[in-house]
Amino acid sequence: MKHCCEKMASHLIHGEIGLKYTPKFRSYSLDYRDGGSSVQAIHYCPWCGTKLPEDLGDRWFDEIEALGFEPGDPHLPEKYKTEEWWLNK
Ligand SMILES: [Zn+2]
């Protein structure tokens, strides 16, 4: 996965700020600082201003639900655990 600019790529690699990229959702987000697991989605790069690719989180839930799975199901097909399910579309 190629990110929009070197700053984005470098911050994601170093993880020093609360910026996160979730490959299976193609989602960029910021962590809340309350120690919980909530995140705030971002849609534009804070450094270069590029519009980030569409977040596929909702589609992920729709697809696994249509297949009869729930998030966290141990039988969830492998491709839904990574970016593989959307990469080849
Ligand atoms: Zn950028």
PDB file of the backbone (N, CA, C, O) and the ligand in Angstrom, with CONECT records:
HET     ZN  A 101       1
ATOM      1  N   MET A   1       0.851  -1.204   0.000  1.00  0.00           N
ATOM      2  CA  MET A   1       0.000   0.000   0.000  1.00  0.00           C
ATOM      3  C   MET A   1       0.875   1.238   0.000  1.00  0.00           C
ATOM      4  O   MET A   1       1.744   1.400   0.856  1.00  0.00           O
ATOM      5  N   LYS A   2       0.635   2.117  -0.976  1.00  0.00           N
ATOM      6  CA  LYS A   2       1.402   3.345  -1.058  1.00  0.00           C
ATOM      7  C   LYS A   2       0.580   4.469  -0.435  1.00  0.00           C
ATOM      8  O   LYS A   2      -0.585   4.658  -0.784  1.00  0.00           O
ATOM      9  N   HIS A   3       1.178   5.201   0.472  1.00  0.00           N
ATOM     10  CA  HIS A   3       0.466   6.299   1.106  1.00  0.00           C
ATOM     11  C   HIS A   3       0.689   7.576   0.303  1.00  0.00           C
ATOM     12  O   HIS A   3       1.537   7.623  -0.588  1.00  0.00           O
ATOM     13  N   CYS A   4      -0.082   8.606   0.631  1.00  0.00           N
ATOM     14  CA  CYS A   4      -0.082   9.822  -0.190  1.00  0.00           C
ATOM     15  C   CYS A   4       1.253  10.576  -0.207  1.00  0.00           C
ATOM     16  O   CYS A   4       1.606  11.173  -1.224  1.00  0.00           O
ATOM     17  N   CYS A   5       1.991  10.557   0.894  1.00  0.00           N
ATOM     18  CA  CYS A   5       3.241  11.313   0.917  1.00  0.00           C
ATOM     19  C   CYS A   5       4.205  10.687   1.913  1.00  0.00           C
ATOM     20  O   CYS A   5       3.823   9.813   2.692  1.00  0.00           O
ATOM     21  N   GLU A   6       5.431  11.126   1.887  1.00  0.00           N
ATOM     22  CA  GLU A   6       6.450  10.543   2.764  1.00  0.00           C
ATOM     23  C   GLU A   6       6.171  10.794   4.233  1.00  0.00           C
ATOM     24  O   GLU A   6       6.458   9.948   5.080  1.00  0.00           O
ATOM     25  N   LYS A   7       5.610  11.961   4.537  1.00  0.00           N
ATOM     26  CA  LYS A   7       5.319  12.254   5.952  1.00  0.00           C
ATOM     27  C   LYS A   7       4.303  11.275   6.501  1.00  0.00           C
ATOM     28  O   LYS A   7       4.476  10.728   7.591  1.00  0.00           O
ATOM     29  N   MET A   8       3.234  11.056   5.735  1.00  0.00           N
ATOM     30  CA  MET A   8       2.214  10.100   6.157  1.00  0.00           C
ATOM     31  C   MET A   8       2.863   8.733   6.344  1.00  0.00           C
ATOM     32  O   MET A   8       2.686   8.099   7.384  1.00  0.00           O
ATOM     33  N   ALA A   9       3.603   8.284   5.358  1.00  0.00           N
ATOM     34  CA  ALA A   9       4.216   6.957   5.416  1.00  0.00           C
ATOM     35  C   ALA A   9       5.144   6.868   6.625  1.00  0.00           C
ATOM     36  O   ALA A   9       5.136   5.871   7.348  1.00  0.00           O
ATOM     37  N   SER A  10       5.927   7.894   6.838  1.00  0.00           N
ATOM     38  CA  SER A  10       6.895   7.873   7.918  1.00  0.00           C
ATOM     39  C   SER A  10       6.230   7.892   9.298  1.00  0.00           C
ATOM     40  O   SER A  10       6.671   7.192  10.209  1.00  0.00           O
ATOM     41  N   HIS A  11       5.175   8.688   9.452  1.00  0.00           N
ATOM     42  CA  HIS A  11       4.468   8.695  10.743  1.00  0.00           C
ATOM     43  C   HIS A  11       3.800   7.350  11.010  1.00  0.00           C
ATOM     44  O   HIS A  11       3.753   6.896  12.153  1.00  0.00           O
ATOM     45  N   LEU A  12       3.291   6.720   9.975  1.00  0.00           N
ATOM     46  CA  LEU A  12       2.652   5.419  10.176  1.00  0.00           C
ATOM     47  C   LEU A  12       3.684   4.377  10.587  1.00  0.00           C
ATOM     48  O   LEU A  12       3.402   3.496  11.400  1.00  0.00           O
ATOM     49  N   ILE A  13       4.870   4.484  10.022  1.00  0.00           N
ATOM     50  CA  ILE A  13       5.929   3.527  10.362  1.00  0.00           C
ATOM     51  C   ILE A  13       6.417   3.748  11.794  1.00  0.00           C
ATOM     52  O   ILE A  13       6.592   2.793  12.551  1.00  0.00           O
ATOM     53  N   HIS A  14       6.633   5.009  12.156  1.00  0.00           N
ATOM     54  CA  HIS A  14       7.225   5.286  13.458  1.00  0.00           C
ATOM     55  C   HIS A  14       6.231   5.240  14.617  1.00  0.00           C
ATOM     56  O   HIS A  14       6.609   4.965  15.755  1.00  0.00           O
ATOM     57  N   GLY A  15       4.964   5.510  14.323  1.00  0.00           N
ATOM     58  CA  GLY A  15       3.934   5.361  15.350  1.00  0.00           C
ATOM     59  C   GLY A  15       4.098   6.253  16.572  1.00  0.00           C
ATOM     60  O   GLY A  15       3.635   5.899  17.657  1.00  0.00           O
ATOM     61  N   GLU A  16       4.743   7.394  16.420  1.00  0.00           N
ATOM     62  CA  GLU A  16       4.951   8.264  17.583  1.00  0.00           C
ATOM     63  C   GLU A  16       3.744   9.145  17.872  1.00  0.00           C
ATOM     64  O   GLU A  16       3.574   9.622  18.994  1.00  0.00           O
ATOM     65  N   ILE A  17       2.915   9.361  16.870  1.00  0.00           N
ATOM     66  CA  ILE A  17       1.689  10.117  17.101  1.00  0.00           C
ATOM     67  C   ILE A  17       0.522   9.140  16.929  1.00  0.00           C
ATOM     68  O   ILE A  17       0.695   8.042  16.400  1.00  0.00           O
ATOM     69  N   GLY A  18      -0.654   9.546  17.376  1.00  0.00           N
ATOM     70  CA  GLY A  18      -1.783   8.622  17.366  1.00  0.00           C
ATOM     71  C   GLY A  18      -2.431   8.416  16.013  1.00  0.00           C
ATOM     72  O   GLY A  18      -3.656   8.351  15.912  1.00  0.00           O
ATOM     73  N   LEU A  19      -1.632   8.314  14.986  1.00  0.00           N
ATOM     74  CA  LEU A  19      -2.158   8.118  13.637  1.00  0.00           C
ATOM     75  C   LEU A  19      -2.119   6.641  13.297  1.00  0.00           C
ATOM     76  O   LEU A  19      -1.149   5.941  13.584  1.00  0.00           O
ATOM     77  N   LYS A  20      -3.199   6.183  12.676  1.00  0.00           N
ATOM     78  CA  LYS A  20      -3.300   4.753  12.431  1.00  0.00           C
ATOM     79  C   LYS A  20      -3.836   4.493  11.034  1.00  0.00           C
ATOM     80  O   LYS A  20      -4.685   5.234  10.536  1.00  0.00           O
ATOM     81  N   TYR A  21      -3.343   3.451  10.412  1.00  0.00           N
ATOM     82  CA  TYR A  21      -3.898   3.002   9.137  1.00  0.00           C
ATOM     83  C   TYR A  21      -4.318   1.555   9.325  1.00  0.00           C
ATOM     84  O   TYR A  21      -3.518   0.709   9.724  1.00  0.00           O
ATOM     85  N   THR A  22      -5.594   1.279   9.031  1.00  0.00           N
ATOM     86  CA  THR A  22      -6.114  -0.079   9.182  1.00  0.00           C
ATOM     87  C   THR A  22      -6.326  -0.665   7.800  1.00  0.00           C
ATOM     88  O   THR A  22      -7.297  -0.325   7.125  1.00  0.00           O
ATOM     89  N   PRO A  23      -5.419  -1.553   7.367  1.00  0.00           N
ATOM     90  CA  PRO A  23      -5.470  -2.049   5.984  1.00  0.00           C
ATOM     91  C   PRO A  23      -6.795  -2.701   5.615  1.00  0.00           C
ATOM     92  O   PRO A  23      -7.293  -2.491   4.509  1.00  0.00           O
ATOM     93  N   LYS A  24      -7.385  -3.499   6.530  1.00  0.00           N
ATOM     94  CA  LYS A  24      -8.596  -4.217   6.105  1.00  0.00           C
ATOM     95  C   LYS A  24      -9.775  -3.264   5.876  1.00  0.00           C
ATOM     96  O   LYS A  24     -10.712  -3.603   5.153  1.00  0.00           O
ATOM     97  N   PHE A  25      -9.735  -2.086   6.481  1.00  0.00           N
ATOM     98  CA  PHE A  25     -10.796  -1.088   6.257  1.00  0.00           C
ATOM     99  C   PHE A  25     -10.341   0.029   5.316  1.00  0.00           C
ATOM    100  O   PHE A  25     -11.127   0.914   4.976  1.00  0.00           O
ATOM    101  N   ARG A  26      -9.073  -0.011   4.895  1.00  0.00           N
ATOM    102  CA  ARG A  26      -8.452   1.085   4.136  1.00  0.00           C
ATOM    103  C   ARG A  26      -8.769   2.423   4.816  1.00  0.00           C
ATOM    104  O   ARG A  26      -9.171   3.396   4.178  1.00  0.00           O
ATOM    105  N   SER A  27      -8.570   2.426   6.130  1.00  0.00           N
ATOM    106  CA  SER A  27      -9.035   3.545   6.924  1.00  0.00           C
ATOM    107  C   SER A  27      -7.901   4.235   7.677  1.00  0.00           C
ATOM    108  O   SER A  27      -7.089   3.589   8.339  1.00  0.00           O
ATOM    109  N   TYR A  28      -7.865   5.545   7.561  1.00  0.00           N
ATOM    110  CA  TYR A  28      -6.888   6.340   8.296  1.00  0.00           C
ATOM    111  C   TYR A  28      -7.612   6.959   9.484  1.00  0.00           C
ATOM    112  O   TYR A  28      -8.726   7.462   9.341  1.00  0.00           O
ATOM    113  N   SER A  29      -6.984   6.925  10.653  1.00  0.00           N
ATOM    114  CA  SER A  29      -7.666   7.464  11.817  1.00  0.00           C
ATOM    115  C   SER A  29      -6.694   7.963  12.868  1.00  0.00           C
ATOM    116  O   SER A  29      -5.493   7.692  12.830  1.00  0.00           O
ATOM    117  N   LEU A  30      -7.255   8.692  13.796  1.00  0.00           N
ATOM    118  CA  LEU A  30      -6.512   9.191  14.944  1.00  0.00           C
ATOM    119  C   LEU A  30      -7.070   8.522  16.191  1.00  0.00           C
ATOM    120  O   LEU A  30      -8.284   8.395  16.351  1.00  0.00           O
ATOM    121  N   ASP A  31      -6.182   8.100  17.062  1.00  0.00           N
ATOM    122  CA  ASP A  31      -6.610   7.483  18.324  1.00  0.00           C
ATOM    123  C   ASP A  31      -7.074   8.542  19.311  1.00  0.00           C
ATOM    124  O   ASP A  31      -6.504   9.630  19.382  1.00  0.00           O
ATOM    125  N   TYR A  32      -8.100   8.218  20.063  1.00  0.00           N
ATOM    126  CA  TYR A  32      -8.459   9.066  21.194  1.00  0.00           C
ATOM    127  C   TYR A  32      -7.400   8.870  22.271  1.00  0.00           C
ATOM    128  O   TYR A  32      -6.716   7.847  22.292  1.00  0.00           O
ATOM    129  N   ARG A  33      -7.264   9.817  23.138  1.00  0.00           N
ATOM    130  CA  ARG A  33      -6.228   9.704  24.166  1.00  0.00           C
ATOM    131  C   ARG A  33      -6.786   9.188  25.483  1.00  0.00           C
ATOM    132  O   ARG A  33      -6.160   9.361  26.528  1.00  0.00           O
ATOM    133  N   ASP A  34      -7.959   8.554  25.446  1.00  0.00           N
ATOM    134  CA  ASP A  34      -8.576   8.077  26.683  1.00  0.00           C
ATOM    135  C   ASP A  34      -8.219   6.619  26.973  1.00  0.00           C
ATOM    136  O   ASP A  34      -8.750   6.016  27.905  1.00  0.00           O
ATOM    137  N   GLY A  35      -7.317   6.062  26.168  1.00  0.00           N
ATOM    138  CA  GLY A  35      -6.893   4.688  26.409  1.00  0.00           C
ATOM    139  C   GLY A  35      -7.844   3.638  25.856  1.00  0.00           C
ATOM    140  O   GLY A  35      -7.551   2.444  25.909  1.00  0.00           O
ATOM    141  N   GLY A  36      -8.987   4.079  25.322  1.00  0.00           N
ATOM    142  CA  GLY A  36      -9.939   3.133  24.753  1.00  0.00           C
ATOM    143  C   GLY A  36      -9.565   2.775  23.329  1.00  0.00           C
ATOM    144  O   GLY A  36      -8.501   3.149  22.835  1.00  0.00           O
ATOM    145  N   SER A  37     -10.461   2.040  22.673  1.00  0.00           N
ATOM    146  CA  SER A  37     -10.118   1.601  21.322  1.00  0.00           C
ATOM    147  C   SER A  37     -10.794   2.455  20.258  1.00  0.00           C
ATOM    148  O   SER A  37     -10.699   2.153  19.068  1.00  0.00           O
ATOM    149  N   SER A  38     -11.478   3.525  20.677  1.00  0.00           N
ATOM    150  CA  SER A  38     -12.159   4.377  19.704  1.00  0.00           C
ATOM    151  C   SER A  38     -11.160   5.151  18.868  1.00  0.00           C
ATOM    152  O   SER A  38     -10.084   5.530  19.331  1.00  0.00           O
ATOM    153  N   VAL A  39     -11.549   5.371  17.628  1.00  0.00           N
ATOM    154  CA  VAL A  39     -10.713   6.180  16.749  1.00  0.00           C
ATOM    155  C   VAL A  39     -11.581   7.212  16.045  1.00  0.00           C
ATOM    156  O   VAL A  39     -12.802   7.077  15.968  1.00  0.00           O
ATOM    157  N   GLN A  40     -10.933   8.223  15.546  1.00  0.00           N
ATOM    158  CA  GLN A  40     -11.607   9.259  14.777  1.00  0.00           C
ATOM    159  C   GLN A  40     -11.071   9.159  13.349  1.00  0.00           C
ATOM    160  O   GLN A  40      -9.879   9.353  13.108  1.00  0.00           O
ATOM    161  N   ALA A  41     -11.957   8.856  12.415  1.00  0.00           N
ATOM    162  CA  ALA A  41     -11.514   8.703  11.026  1.00  0.00           C
ATOM    163  C   ALA A  41     -11.068  10.050  10.455  1.00  0.00           C
ATOM    164  O   ALA A  41     -11.657  11.086  10.766  1.00  0.00           O
ATOM    165  N   ILE A  42     -10.043  10.032   9.634  1.00  0.00           N
ATOM    166  CA  ILE A  42      -9.655  11.252   8.934  1.00  0.00           C
ATOM    167  C   ILE A  42      -9.784  11.006   7.431  1.00  0.00           C
ATOM    168  O   ILE A  42      -9.574   9.891   6.952  1.00  0.00           O
ATOM    169  N   HIS A  43     -10.129  12.050   6.704  1.00  0.00           N
ATOM    170  CA  HIS A  43     -10.399  11.881   5.280  1.00  0.00           C
ATOM    171  C   HIS A  43      -9.438  12.637   4.384  1.00  0.00           C
ATOM    172  O   HIS A  43      -9.432  12.460   3.166  1.00  0.00           O
ATOM    173  N   TYR A  44      -8.620  13.486   5.004  1.00  0.00           N
ATOM    174  CA  TYR A  44      -7.604  14.214   4.242  1.00  0.00           C
ATOM    175  C   TYR A  44      -6.281  14.079   4.972  1.00  0.00           C
ATOM    176  O   TYR A  44      -6.248  14.016   6.201  1.00  0.00           O
ATOM    177  N   CYS A  45      -5.203  14.035   4.229  1.00  0.00           N
ATOM    178  CA  CYS A  45      -3.890  13.933   4.866  1.00  0.00           C
ATOM    179  C   CYS A  45      -3.573  15.252   5.569  1.00  0.00           C
ATOM    180  O   CYS A  45      -3.693  16.319   4.968  1.00  0.00           O
ATOM    181  N   PRO A  46      -3.168  15.182   6.848  1.00  0.00           N
ATOM    182  CA  PRO A  46      -2.849  16.412   7.592  1.00  0.00           C
ATOM    183  C   PRO A  46      -1.611  17.128   7.049  1.00  0.00           C
ATOM    184  O   PRO A  46      -1.412  18.308   7.338  1.00  0.00           O
ATOM    185  N   TRP A  47      -0.781  16.442   6.273  1.00  0.00           N
ATOM    186  CA  TRP A  47       0.461  17.055   5.799  1.00  0.00           C
ATOM    187  C   TRP A  47       0.374  17.562   4.371  1.00  0.00           C
ATOM    188  O   TRP A  47       0.729  18.708   4.094  1.00  0.00           O
ATOM    189  N   CYS A  48      -0.094  16.718   3.464  1.00  0.00           N
ATOM    190  CA  CYS A  48      -0.104  17.165   2.066  1.00  0.00           C
ATOM    191  C   CYS A  48      -1.502  17.544   1.602  1.00  0.00           C
ATOM    192  O   CYS A  48      -1.648  18.082   0.505  1.00  0.00           O
ATOM    193  N   GLY A  49      -2.538  17.282   2.401  1.00  0.00           N
ATOM    194  CA  GLY A  49      -3.891  17.696   2.042  1.00  0.00           C
ATOM    195  C   GLY A  49      -4.596  16.803   1.036  1.00  0.00           C
ATOM    196  O   GLY A  49      -5.720  17.092   0.625  1.00  0.00           O
ATOM    197  N   THR A  50      -3.943  15.725   0.640  1.00  0.00           N
ATOM    198  CA  THR A  50      -4.570  14.814  -0.318  1.00  0.00           C
ATOM    199  C   THR A  50      -5.823  14.184   0.279  1.00  0.00           C
ATOM    200  O   THR A  50      -5.854  13.817   1.454  1.00  0.00           O
ATOM    201  N   LYS A  51      -6.865  14.064  -0.565  1.00  0.00           N
ATOM    202  CA  LYS A  51      -8.057  13.348  -0.120  1.00  0.00           C
ATOM    203  C   LYS A  51      -7.686  11.870  -0.045  1.00  0.00           C
ATOM    204  O   LYS A  51      -7.215  11.293  -1.025  1.00  0.00           O
ATOM    205  N   LEU A  52      -7.897  11.268   1.103  1.00  0.00           N
ATOM    206  CA  LEU A  52      -7.508   9.879   1.291  1.00  0.00           C
ATOM    207  C   LEU A  52      -8.525   8.958   0.615  1.00  0.00           C
ATOM    208  O   LEU A  52      -9.675   9.344   0.409  1.00  0.00           O
ATOM    209  N   PRO A  53      -8.098   7.734   0.270  1.00  0.00           N
ATOM    210  CA  PRO A  53      -9.046   6.818  -0.383  1.00  0.00           C
ATOM    211  C   PRO A  53     -10.245   6.534   0.525  1.00  0.00           C
ATOM    212  O   PRO A  53     -10.156   6.628   1.749  1.00  0.00           O
ATOM    213  N   GLU A  54     -11.346   6.192  -0.097  1.00  0.00           N
ATOM    214  CA  GLU A  54     -12.596   5.959   0.636  1.00  0.00           C
ATOM    215  C   GLU A  54     -12.416   4.872   1.704  1.00  0.00           C
ATOM    216  O   GLU A  54     -11.829   3.821   1.449  1.00  0.00           O
ATOM    217  N   ASP A  55     -12.918   5.141   2.863  1.00  0.00           N
ATOM    218  CA  ASP A  55     -12.894   4.192   3.982  1.00  0.00           C
ATOM    219  C   ASP A  55     -13.865   3.045   3.675  1.00  0.00           C
ATOM    220  O   ASP A  55     -15.041   3.276   3.393  1.00  0.00           O
ATOM    221  N   LEU A  56     -13.363   1.819   3.734  1.00  0.00           N
ATOM    222  CA  LEU A  56     -14.197   0.672   3.368  1.00  0.00           C
ATOM    223  C   LEU A  56     -14.758  -0.078   4.570  1.00  0.00           C
ATOM    224  O   LEU A  56     -15.251  -1.198   4.440  1.00  0.00           O
ATOM    225  N   GLY A  57     -14.678   0.549   5.742  1.00  0.00           N
ATOM    226  CA  GLY A  57     -15.161  -0.104   6.959  1.00  0.00           C
ATOM    227  C   GLY A  57     -16.611  -0.571   6.861  1.00  0.00           C
ATOM    228  O   GLY A  57     -16.922  -1.713   7.200  1.00  0.00           O
ATOM    229  N   ASP A  58     -17.506   0.322   6.392  1.00  0.00           N
ATOM    230  CA  ASP A  58     -18.923  -0.049   6.301  1.00  0.00           C
ATOM    231  C   ASP A  58     -19.119  -1.213   5.339  1.00  0.00           C
ATOM    232  O   ASP A  58     -19.896  -2.133   5.593  1.00  0.00           O
ATOM    233  N   ARG A  59     -18.386  -1.147   4.220  1.00  0.00           N
ATOM    234  CA  ARG A  59     -18.532  -2.208   3.225  1.00  0.00           C
ATOM    235  C   ARG A  59     -18.030  -3.546   3.778  1.00  0.00           C
ATOM    236  O   ARG A  59     -18.580  -4.608   3.485  1.00  0.00           O
ATOM    237  N   TRP A  60     -16.966  -3.459   4.588  1.00  0.00           N
ATOM    238  CA  TRP A  60     -16.436  -4.685   5.208  1.00  0.00           C
ATOM    239  C   TRP A  60     -17.523  -5.346   6.066  1.00  0.00           C
ATOM    240  O   TRP A  60     -17.751  -6.552   5.973  1.00  0.00           O
ATOM    241  N   PHE A  61     -18.188  -4.542   6.901  1.00  0.00           N
ATOM    242  CA  PHE A  61     -19.243  -5.095   7.754  1.00  0.00           C
ATOM    243  C   PHE A  61     -20.390  -5.648   6.908  1.00  0.00           C
ATOM    244  O   PHE A  61     -20.918  -6.720   7.204  1.00  0.00           O
ATOM    245  N   ASP A  62     -20.777  -4.922   5.857  1.00  0.00           N
ATOM    246  CA  ASP A  62     -21.851  -5.399   4.980  1.00  0.00           C
ATOM    247  C   ASP A  62     -21.490  -6.738   4.358  1.00  0.00           C
ATOM    248  O   ASP A  62     -22.301  -7.663   4.329  1.00  0.00           O
ATOM    249  N   GLU A  63     -20.244  -6.831   3.854  1.00  0.00           N
ATOM    250  CA  GLU A  63     -19.839  -8.064   3.167  1.00  0.00           C
ATOM    251  C   GLU A  63     -19.779  -9.263   4.091  1.00  0.00           C
ATOM    252  O   GLU A  63     -20.265 -10.339   3.745  1.00  0.00           O
ATOM    253  N   ILE A  64     -19.184  -9.087   5.276  1.00  0.00           N
ATOM    254  CA  ILE A  64     -19.089 -10.266   6.144  1.00  0.00           C
ATOM    255  C   ILE A  64     -20.471 -10.646   6.686  1.00  0.00           C
ATOM    256  O   ILE A  64     -20.757 -11.820   6.920  1.00  0.00           O
ATOM    257  N   GLU A  65     -21.313  -9.643   6.878  1.00  0.00           N
ATOM    258  CA  GLU A  65     -22.670  -9.937   7.341  1.00  0.00           C
ATOM    259  C   GLU A  65     -23.440 -10.719   6.290  1.00  0.00           C
ATOM    260  O   GLU A  65     -24.161 -11.667   6.601  1.00  0.00           O
ATOM    261  N   ALA A  66     -23.272 -10.300   5.023  1.00  0.00           N
ATOM    262  CA  ALA A  66     -23.943 -10.984   3.921  1.00  0.00           C
ATOM    263  C   ALA A  66     -23.489 -12.436   3.840  1.00  0.00           C
ATOM    264  O   ALA A  66     -24.233 -13.297   3.371  1.00  0.00           O
ATOM    265  N   LEU A  67     -22.275 -12.707   4.294  1.00  0.00           N
ATOM    266  CA  LEU A  67     -21.753 -14.073   4.264  1.00  0.00           C
ATOM    267  C   LEU A  67     -22.110 -14.840   5.539  1.00  0.00           C
ATOM    268  O   LEU A  67     -21.771 -16.014   5.690  1.00  0.00           O
ATOM    269  N   GLY A  68     -22.801 -14.152   6.452  1.00  0.00           N
ATOM    270  CA  GLY A  68     -23.229 -14.818   7.670  1.00  0.00           C
ATOM    271  C   GLY A  68     -22.206 -14.783   8.805  1.00  0.00           C
ATOM    272  O   GLY A  68     -22.295 -15.560   9.756  1.00  0.00           O
ATOM    273  N   PHE A  69     -21.239 -13.878   8.695  1.00  0.00           N
ATOM    274  CA  PHE A  69     -20.228 -13.788   9.757  1.00  0.00           C
ATOM    275  C   PHE A  69     -20.432 -12.546  10.602  1.00  0.00           C
ATOM    276  O   PHE A  69     -21.097 -11.589  10.204  1.00  0.00           O
ATOM    277  N   GLU A  70     -19.835 -12.597  11.781  1.00  0.00           N
ATOM    278  CA  GLU A  70     -19.802 -11.414  12.641  1.00  0.00           C
ATOM    279  C   GLU A  70     -18.345 -11.039  12.837  1.00  0.00           C
ATOM    280  O   GLU A  70     -17.456 -11.884  12.720  1.00  0.00           O
ATOM    281  N   PRO A  71     -18.098  -9.748  13.140  1.00  0.00           N
ATOM    282  CA  PRO A  71     -16.710  -9.354  13.397  1.00  0.00           C
ATOM    283  C   PRO A  71     -16.135 -10.206  14.530  1.00  0.00           C
ATOM    284  O   PRO A  71     -16.804 -10.437  15.538  1.00  0.00           O
ATOM    285  N   GLY A  72     -14.912 -10.665  14.365  1.00  0.00           N
ATOM    286  CA  GLY A  72     -14.288 -11.452  15.425  1.00  0.00           C
ATOM    287  C   GLY A  72     -14.591 -12.942  15.324  1.00  0.00           C
ATOM    288  O   GLY A  72     -14.065 -13.734  16.105  1.00  0.00           O
ATOM    289  N   ASP A  73     -15.442 -13.333  14.359  1.00  0.00           N
ATOM    290  CA  ASP A  73     -15.735 -14.748  14.156  1.00  0.00           C
ATOM    291  C   ASP A  73     -14.441 -15.488  13.792  1.00  0.00           C
ATOM    292  O   ASP A  73     -13.747 -15.097  12.854  1.00  0.00           O
ATOM    293  N   PRO A  74     -14.121 -16.548  14.526  1.00  0.00           N
ATOM    294  CA  PRO A  74     -12.867 -17.264  14.232  1.00  0.00           C
ATOM    295  C   PRO A  74     -12.883 -17.938  12.857  1.00  0.00           C
ATOM    296  O   PRO A  74     -11.829 -18.286  12.324  1.00  0.00           O
ATOM    297  N   HIS A  75     -14.086 -18.122  12.279  1.00  0.00           N
ATOM    298  CA  HIS A  75     -14.163 -18.765  10.969  1.00  0.00           C
ATOM    299  C   HIS A  75     -14.201 -17.766   9.818  1.00  0.00           C
ATOM    300  O   HIS A  75     -14.369 -18.141   8.658  1.00  0.00           O
ATOM    301  N   LEU A  76     -14.047 -16.519  10.151  1.00  0.00           N
ATOM    302  CA  LEU A  76     -14.037 -15.488   9.115  1.00  0.00           C
ATOM    303  C   LEU A  76     -12.941 -15.815   8.095  1.00  0.00           C
ATOM    304  O   LEU A  76     -11.797 -16.076   8.470  1.00  0.00           O
ATOM    305  N   PRO A  77     -13.300 -15.801   6.784  1.00  0.00           N
ATOM    306  CA  PRO A  77     -12.275 -16.114   5.775  1.00  0.00           C
ATOM    307  C   PRO A  77     -11.047 -15.212   5.939  1.00  0.00           C
ATOM    308  O   PRO A  77     -11.162 -14.028   6.255  1.00  0.00           O
ATOM    309  N   GLU A  78      -9.889 -15.796   5.720  1.00  0.00           N
ATOM    310  CA  GLU A  78      -8.618 -15.096   5.926  1.00  0.00           C
ATOM    311  C   GLU A  78      -8.563 -13.746   5.218  1.00  0.00           C
ATOM    312  O   GLU A  78      -8.033 -12.771   5.752  1.00  0.00           O
ATOM    313  N   LYS A  79      -9.116 -13.705   4.014  1.00  0.00           N
ATOM    314  CA  LYS A  79      -8.961 -12.461   3.240  1.00  0.00           C
ATOM    315  C   LYS A  79      -9.647 -11.270   3.911  1.00  0.00           C
ATOM    316  O   LYS A  79      -9.281 -10.122   3.655  1.00  0.00           O
ATOM    317  N   TYR A  80     -10.640 -11.533   4.768  1.00  0.00           N
ATOM    318  CA  TYR A  80     -11.312 -10.423   5.448  1.00  0.00           C
ATOM    319  C   TYR A  80     -10.544  -9.922   6.669  1.00  0.00           C
ATOM    320  O   TYR A  80     -10.931  -8.941   7.303  1.00  0.00           O
ATOM    321  N   LYS A  81      -9.449 -10.612   6.985  1.00  0.00           N
ATOM    322  CA  LYS A  81      -8.624 -10.158   8.097  1.00  0.00           C
ATOM    323  C   LYS A  81      -7.527  -9.211   7.625  1.00  0.00           C
ATOM    324  O   LYS A  81      -6.822  -8.611   8.438  1.00  0.00           O
ATOM    325  N   THR A  82      -7.389  -9.082   6.334  1.00  0.00           N
ATOM    326  CA  THR A  82      -6.352  -8.207   5.775  1.00  0.00           C
ATOM    327  C   THR A  82      -6.979  -7.346   4.686  1.00  0.00           C
ATOM    328  O   THR A  82      -8.197  -7.324   4.513  1.00  0.00           O
ATOM    329  N   GLU A  83      -6.128  -6.643   3.962  1.00  0.00           N
ATOM    330  CA  GLU A  83      -6.623  -5.803   2.867  1.00  0.00           C
ATOM    331  C   GLU A  83      -6.945  -6.619   1.617  1.00  0.00           C
ATOM    332  O   GLU A  83      -7.407  -6.078   0.613  1.00  0.00           O
ATOM    333  N   GLU A  84      -6.696  -7.924   1.689  1.00  0.00           N
ATOM    334  CA  GLU A  84      -6.845  -8.756   0.501  1.00  0.00           C
ATOM    335  C   GLU A  84      -8.237  -8.690  -0.117  1.00  0.00           C
ATOM    336  O   GLU A  84      -8.369  -8.742  -1.339  1.00  0.00           O
ATOM    337  N   TRP A  85      -9.284  -8.577   0.715  1.00  0.00           N
ATOM    338  CA  TRP A  85     -10.656  -8.613   0.186  1.00  0.00           C
ATOM    339  C   TRP A  85     -10.975  -7.433  -0.721  1.00  0.00           C
ATOM    340  O   TRP A  85     -11.817  -7.558  -1.611  1.00  0.00           O
ATOM    341  N   TRP A  86     -10.322  -6.286  -0.518  1.00  0.00           N
ATOM    342  CA  TRP A  86     -10.618  -5.155  -1.405  1.00  0.00           C
ATOM    343  C   TRP A  86      -9.518  -4.892  -2.425  1.00  0.00           C
ATOM    344  O   TRP A  86      -9.758  -4.228  -3.434  1.00  0.00           O
ATOM    345  N   LEU A  87      -8.304  -5.407  -2.173  1.00  0.00           N
ATOM    346  CA  LEU A  87      -7.177  -5.104  -3.052  1.00  0.00           C
ATOM    347  C   LEU A  87      -7.422  -5.493  -4.501  1.00  0.00           C
ATOM    348  O   LEU A  87      -7.011  -4.785  -5.421  1.00  0.00           O
ATOM    349  N   ASN A  88      -8.098  -6.633  -4.701  1.00  0.00           N
ATOM    350  CA  ASN A  88      -8.253  -7.121  -6.063  1.00  0.00           C
ATOM    351  C   ASN A  88      -9.579  -6.741  -6.712  1.00  0.00           C
ATOM    352  O   ASN A  88      -9.994  -7.345  -7.701  1.00  0.00           O
ATOM    353  N   LYS A  89     -10.248  -5.721  -6.138  1.00  0.00           N
ATOM    354  CA  LYS A  89     -11.526  -5.310  -6.728  1.00  0.00           C
ATOM    355  C   LYS A  89     -11.328  -4.213  -7.756  1.00  0.00           C
ATOM    356  O   LYS A  89     -12.297  -3.746  -8.354  1.00  0.00           O
TER     357      LYS A  89
HETATM  358 ZN    ZN A 101       0.005  13.072   2.567  1.00  0.00          ZN2+
END
